[in-house]
Structures are given as structure tokens and as C-alpha cells.
Amino acid sequence: MIISLVVTGSVALAGCGTPADGEGTPPSGGDGTGASAPAGDTDPETGADTDSGTDTDSGGVSASYAFTADTLAGDTFDGRSLAGKPAVLWFWAPWCSTCLGQAARVNSLAADYAETASVVGVAGLDGVPAMHDFVELAKLSGFPQLADEQGAVWRHFEITAQSTFVVLDADGEIVDKGHVDVDALPGTLDRLLAG
């Protein structure tokens, strides 16, 4: 019984878990198998380069920028718009309590660095209506929220769980990735902007 409680407590502390309706598995390759798209391929729905291991595309632009996605506001977001300054991509899920707890600090980060760095939310692991509900509940504003319902951007950056951050330098190189301490992000951006 004690072992069961320890394991249960460890799992609860490890992250947000998954919602009861079966949502929450990392985005699949779209074929229903749960497999990621093979390296070097393009996503059939968005045309995004899914090979994030390539340094630059044929035009000399970082492969990190080789994606497009719809925003929750109904616009199209082109990853190439991130070129030229540091960027923070926040991969969140609408049902994630950790994500909700981070929302105010990510909002502040976006506002504090609005002129010098980009902050982009990348919602996944649920449907667009739930994503809209989360944005309203978390009072997210002032930075784009991508509706990555099919997981193309998540696959592009090889994200397998929420809440994950990807920090890019001005050239599109990934300088940090994972379950990053949100409070450490200003220091990371300051170093990138100074260097």
C-alpha cells in the first residue's frame, strides 16, 4: 500500500497527467499509429519540414523556422517570422494544471520582451474549443497562440509532453528545450540579447 501511494504521488508530481477522455497522448504522425513522422519528411497537412536536425533549409534559413500553423485568432503563423531575434515557444495543453500555473509568468515574459524577443504559445493535445477556453481562463494575451490540433509543430520540434519550452537564439538554433523553469527564462533571453 505504501509503495502504491509513493508511485501514485510520483506520477502526480511528474506533470499534468492526461485528461479522463483519453486526450493527452503526444501528437501522432496522423496515421493513427502514434508514430512520429520520419526525419527528413514534410508534414502532409502543413507542408512543414519535420526534420528539425537540419541546420538550414535550401534558402539558408534555419530549419527551426520551417513551419506554419493556424493561430487561435484565425491567422496563419509562419515560423520564419521568428528569424532575427530570440524566441520562446511554449508547448501547452488546455487541461494541463502546470500550464495554467505558468500562464501568468509567460504572459509577463511576452510583455517584458515584446520589442526584443518573440514568445509563442503552441497549444496541442486537445481540440480548438478547449484551447480557446484555456486562453480565456489563463487570460493569455499579447502573444500568438498556435492551434496545433494535429501536432505538426509539436512533431517539428520533437515535443512529447506539455508543458515544454523551446528557446531559440536569433539564428534559430535551439539553446534550451524541455521542462524549463519559467522564472529562468528572462535570464536566458538576457544572455541571448547581450551576446
C-alpha positions in Angstrom: 0.0 0.0 0.0 2.8 2.5 0.9 4.6 1.6 -2.4 1.4 2.3 -4.3 0.9 5.7 -2.7 4.6 6.6 -3.4 4.2 5.6 -7.1 0.9 7.4 -7.4 2.3 10.6 -5.7 5.4 10.5 -8.0 3.3 10.2 -11.1 1.0 13.1 -9.9 4.1 15.3 -9.3 5.8 14.4 -12.6 3.4 16.5 -14.7 -0.1 17.3 -15.7 -1.1 13.7 -16.4 -3.8 13.1 -19.0 -7.4 14.0 -19.1 -10.0 11.4 -18.5 -11.4 11.2 -22.0 -8.1 9.8 -23.5 -6.7 13.1 -24.8 -3.1 13.8 -23.9 -1.1 11.4 -25.9 1.7 13.1 -27.8 0.6 14.1 -31.3 0.9 11.2 -33.7 2.1 11.1 -37.3 -1.5 11.4 -38.4 -1.8 7.7 -39.5 -3.3 6.6 -36.2 -0.2 4.6 -35.2 1.2 7.2 -32.8 4.5 7.2 -34.7 6.3 10.4 -35.4 6.9 11.4 -39.0 10.3 10.1 -40.2 13.2 12.6 -40.2 13.5 14.4 -43.5 9.8 14.2 -44.4 7.3 17.0 -44.6 4.1 17.1 -42.7 1.3 16.2 -45.2 -1.2 18.7 -43.7 1.0 21.7 -43.3 4.0 21.1 -45.6 6.3 21.8 -42.6 9.7 20.3 -42.6 9.7 17.7 -39.9 13.4 17.2 -39.9 14.5 19.6 -37.1 18.0 18.2 -37.2 18.9 20.1 -40.4 20.7 23.4 -39.7 19.3 25.4 -42.6 16.9 24.9 -45.5 17.8 25.5 -49.1 17.3 29.2 -48.7 19.8 29.5 -45.9 17.1 29.9 -43.2 17.3 27.8 -40.0 15.2 24.6 -40.3 13.7 25.6 -36.9 11.7 28.2 -38.7 10.3 25.7 -41.3 6.7 25.5 -40.1 3.4 27.2 -40.5 0.3 26.9 -38.3 -3.1 28.5 -37.7 -3.4 30.7 -34.7 -6.4 30.6 -32.4 -7.2 34.1 -33.7 -7.7 32.7 -37.2 -4.5 33.9 -38.8 -1.6 31.9 -40.3 1.6 32.0 -38.4 4.9 31.5 -40.4 7.8 30.3 -38.3 10.1 32.4 -40.5 8.7 35.5 -38.7 10.8 34.4 -35.7 14.1 35.0 -37.5 16.4 37.7 -36.3 15.7 37.7 -32.6 15.4 35.2 -29.8 12.2 33.2 -29.4 10.5 31.2 -26.7 7.9 28.6 -27.8 5.7 27.3 -25.0 4.0 24.0 -25.8 0.9 23.7 -23.6 -2.3 21.7 -23.3 -5.7 23.1 -22.3 -6.2 20.6 -19.5 -2.7 20.9 -18.0 -2.7 22.4 -14.5 1.0 23.1 -14.7 0.5 25.1 -17.9 -2.3 27.1 -16.2 0.1 27.8 -13.3 2.7 29.1 -15.7 0.4 31.2 -17.8 0.7 34.5 -15.8 4.5 34.3 -15.9 4.6 33.5 -19.6 2.2 36.5 -20.2 4.7 38.7 -18.3 7.6 37.3 -20.2 5.9 38.1 -23.5 5.1 41.7 -22.4 8.5 42.4 -20.9 10.3 41.2 -24.1 7.8 42.3 -26.7 10.3 44.5 -28.5 13.3 42.2 -28.3 12.2 38.6 -28.4 9.2 36.6 -29.5 7.0 34.4 -27.3 4.7 32.0 -29.0 2.2 29.6 -27.4 1.7 26.3 -29.1 -1.5 24.6 -27.9 -1.9 20.9 -28.6 -3.3 17.6 -27.3 -6.9 18.8 -27.5 -9.4 20.5 -29.7 -9.6 24.1 -30.6 -12.7 24.9 -28.4 -10.8 23.7 -25.3 -7.7 25.8 -26.4 -9.9 28.9 -26.6 -11.3 28.1 -23.1 -7.8 27.8 -21.7 -6.7 31.1 -23.3 -9.7 32.9 -21.7 -9.2 31.2 -18.3 -5.5 31.9 -18.2 -6.0 35.4 -19.6 -3.3 34.9 -22.3 -2.9 38.0 -24.4 -0.3 39.9 -26.3 1.4 37.0 -28.0 0.3 34.4 -30.6 -1.3 31.1 -29.7 -1.0 28.4 -32.3 -3.8 25.9 -32.6 -1.7 22.8 -33.3 -4.6 20.4 -33.1 -2.9 17.9 -35.4 0.5 18.1 -33.7 2.6 19.3 -36.7 4.6 21.9 -34.8 4.9 19.6 -31.8 6.5 16.9 -34.1 8.6 19.5 -35.8 10.3 20.3 -32.5 10.1 16.7 -31.3 7.9 17.7 -28.3 6.3 14.7 -26.5 4.8 16.3 -23.4 3.3 19.6 -22.1 4.5 22.0 -20.5 7.7 22.2 -22.6 9.6 25.2 -23.7 11.9 25.6 -26.7 14.3 28.6 -26.7 15.8 29.7 -30.0 18.6 32.2 -30.5 18.3 34.9 -33.2 19.6 32.4 -35.8 17.1 29.7 -34.9 19.4 27.5 -33.0 17.8 25.7 -30.1 19.6 26.8 -27.0 17.3 25.3 -24.4 14.5 22.7 -24.6 12.4 20.8 -22.0 10.6 21.4 -18.8 12.3 24.7 -18.2 11.9 26.9 -15.1 9.8 29.7 -16.3 11.4 32.1 -13.9 14.8 31.3 -15.5 13.7 32.4 -19.0 14.3 36.1 -18.6 18.0 35.4 -17.7 18.3 33.1 -20.8 16.8 35.8 -23.0 19.0 38.5 -21.5 22.1 36.4 -22.2 21.0 35.8 -25.8 20.3 39.5 -26.3 23.7 40.6 -24.8 25.6 38.0 -26.8 
